[in-house]
Amino acid sequence: MTVLNSSALAGKVVLISGGTQGVGAAAARTAALAGAEAVVVTGRRPEIATALIDELTASGTQARVLKADISDVAQAIGSVDATIAEFGRIDCVVNAAGFTERGTLLNTTPEMLEQHVAVNLRAPFFIMQAAVRDMLDRKAHGTIVNVLSISARTGAPILAPYAASKGGLTSLTRNAAHAHRFDGIRINGLNIGWTSTEGEDLTQRRFHDAGDDWLEQAGDRLPAGRLGDPDEIADMIVYLLSDGSGVVTGSIIDWDQTVIGGEG
């Protein structure tokens, strides 16, 4: 990974939902290397983050992992409350947790749609709500980055509930940014494309009978010859969290190697 500025997040308290693996974990590492005072990650299985927490601590950051199933609103808000209780504030939020299940318009059940909305839309809504309230109470500036998906623009037919929930989060990102632009709170989003993560490996094997060489085969079909890398995405996340991104707010950045609207 690279860090644009080793003090880009100096003194900041950062909360990352879904930060125990994948893009969230990469963002945690990069935030620590960028000088964050504290990095708090959440996940349903905190035990898998032991090595990550050790790594963050070794870089000089106060690191914590919170067990939280953010599909439960109380636990989502609780992750914010716990961070504030320990560190006195929240300066930066990354909503990186995501739920992806295969479903089309025709076979998606109400329960499946509810799961997507609970994790991909409702949880970020209330995490942002709680964090922004803290920022406003302290009359402090802050930054939020929502990890979205290029699927929010259309998405494959088998990703109907996922696309719908991420599309909702895209609109929420812009709405919240607009609402708090005069409060010094900047909120942006990344529409990430196909990315090489632990979760994607499980998804490919579970739903598509992928073999051990699926990653190489997938890369052969892509312009860059590979999938996106979590560390590269983490660099952009930290950039958007930092003062280096200036006045930018309400922006939705496509982080993908496909060009929307292009053909051939």
N, C-alpha and C positions, 0 to 999 in steps of 0.2 A: 504494500500500500504506500501511498505518498501522502504527505501532509503539506498543504500549501503554506501554512504558517504554524509553527510549533506553539504559538501563543494565541492562536485564533479564538480559542474558547477559554482563555485563562480566567480562572475565578468563577466559572459558570457551573451551575448544577443542572445536569441533563437527565431527563427521564426518557427511557426508550421502551415502548411496549413491544413485546415480541422480540426482545433483545438477546435471548439466550442462544440463538443460532441464525444462520442466513444473513440477510441484509442488515437486520437489527444488530446482530453481534459484530458485524463489520463496522457499523456506525459507532458502536460502543468503543471498539479499539481505536478508531480514528479520532473520536472525540477525546479519548484519553491522551493520545499522542499530540492532540492540539491544545493540551494544557488544561482540560476541564478539571475543576476542583473535585467534582463528584459525578459519577455516572451510575445511575440506577437502572437496572434492566428487569423486565418482568416476563414471566412465562408460566405455563401450567406445570412444567417439570424443571424446577430450579436446580435439581441435581445435575443436569447436563451442562450447567454453566460454571461448574467448579473451576475448570481450567481457564475459562474466560475471566472469571473474577481474579484469579491469581495473576493472570497476564496484565489486567488493568491496574491492579494494585502495584505490581512491579514497575509500572511506568510512572508511579507517583500519584495516581488518582485514587480517591476514596471510592471504592466500588461496592455495590450491594446488588443482590438479586432478590426479588420479591416474588413469592408464589402468588399468581393471580390468574384466574380464568376471567378474562375481560369480557366474555360474553354475558357475564353477570354484571349489571351496572354498578352494584355496590362495590364489587371488587375492582372494577375499572377506576371508579372515583377513589377507592381506598388506596390505590397505588400512588395517586397524587397526594392524598392526605399523609401517607406514610413518609413520602419523600420530604414533604414540607416539615413534618414533625421532627425528622432527624437533622435536616440540613437548613431549615429555616426559610426555604424558598424554592421555587423552580424558575430557572431562567430559560431553559430550552426543552422542547418536547419533540420527540420523534415517534409518530404513530406508524410502527413497522409491522405490527401483528397482522396476519391475514389468514383467511379461511378460503380454501379452494376445493370445491367438490364438483364433479362433472354433472351437468344437468342442462337439458334443453328447455325451450319454451313449453314443450309438450309433456315432458316427463318430470319436471321439477315439482316436488311436493311442497306444500306450505311449510312443513318442518325444515326442509332443506333451504328454502328461501329465508326463513327466519334465522337459521344458523349463519348464513352469509351476512345478513343485515346486522345481526347481533355483534359480530366480530369486526366486520369491515366498515360499518357505518355508525352504529349506535355507540360502540365503545369509544371510537375516536371523538365522537360528538361530546360525550360527557367527560372524557379526559381533557379535551380542550376547554370545556366549560369550567372545570375545576381549576385548571392551570391559569386560565385567563383571569379568573376571579382573584387568584393570589397575586398576579401581576398588577391588577387594578388596585387591589387593597394596598399594595406597597407603592403604588404610583411608579412602577418600574417598567422598563422596556423588556421585551422578550421575543423569542422567535420559536416558530413551530414549523416542522416539515412533516407532511403526510406522504407516506409511501403509497402511491396509487398504482395503476396498471394501465398499460397501453390498451388492454382489453376494454377499458371504460369507453373508448372511442367507438368500438363495435364489438369486438371479441368473437371468438370462434363460436359456432352454434352450440357446442357442448359446454360453454361457459356462461350461459344465460344469467343465472343468479349471481355469479361472480361479477360479470360485467355490470349488472344493474346496481349492485351494492357499491362497487368502486366508482361508478358514474355518480351515485349519490354523494360519495365522499369528495369527488371532484367539485361538485357544485357547492358543497358545504365549505370546502377550502376557500373558494372565492368569496362566498358570502361572509364568512368569519373575518377574512382579510379586509373586506370592505367595511365591515362593522367596526373594526378596531384599528383602522389605519391612522386615526388621530391620537391613539393611545400609545403609540410607539411599539405596537405588537405586530410583527410581520409574520405572515402565514403563507407558505408556499407548498407546492406539491410536485412530486416526480412520477410521471407515467412510465414505470419501468417495463421493459420488454422481457423476453425469455432470458432467464438468469440462472446460472449454475449454482444451485444451493442444495443443502441436504434435503430440504423439503421437496424440491423439484425432482431429485433423484427418486425419492419414495413415490412421488406422484406418477412418474413415468413407469416405474416398475408395477405399481398397483393398477393403474388404469390402462396402460398401453403395452403390457407384457414386454417392456424394454429389457434388453440384455445388458451385459456389462459394458458394451461398446456404444451404448445409445448416445452418449455425449459426443463422441467423435462423429458418429453418423449425423447427428443434428447439426454439428458445426459445418459439415460438408455442404449443407443446404442454405447456409447463411452468408451474407456478403462479407462479414469479417472473418469467416471461417471458424467461429466459435460463438458460444453464448456470452451474454453479459457477465461481468465479474462483480461480485458484491463489494470488493474493495474500491472499485472505481465509482460505484454508486455512493459508497460511504463518503468518498472525497467530496462529491457534490452536495450530499446532505450536510456535511460539516461546513462547507462553504456557505450554504444558504442559512445555516444557523448563526454564522459569524457576521461580524460587522463588515467583512470583506465583500459581502453581497449588497452592501449599500442600502438603498431605499427600496429594493425589490420586494414587492408583496403582491399576493393574489396571482402569482404566476404558476402555470401548470407546464412543466417542462417535459417533453417527450424524450425519454432516455432509452432509445431503441435504435436498431439498425434498419428498420423498415421505415418507409416514408409514406405517411398517411395520404391517400389520394393518388399515389403513384401506381402505375401498372407495368407489368412486364419486367 
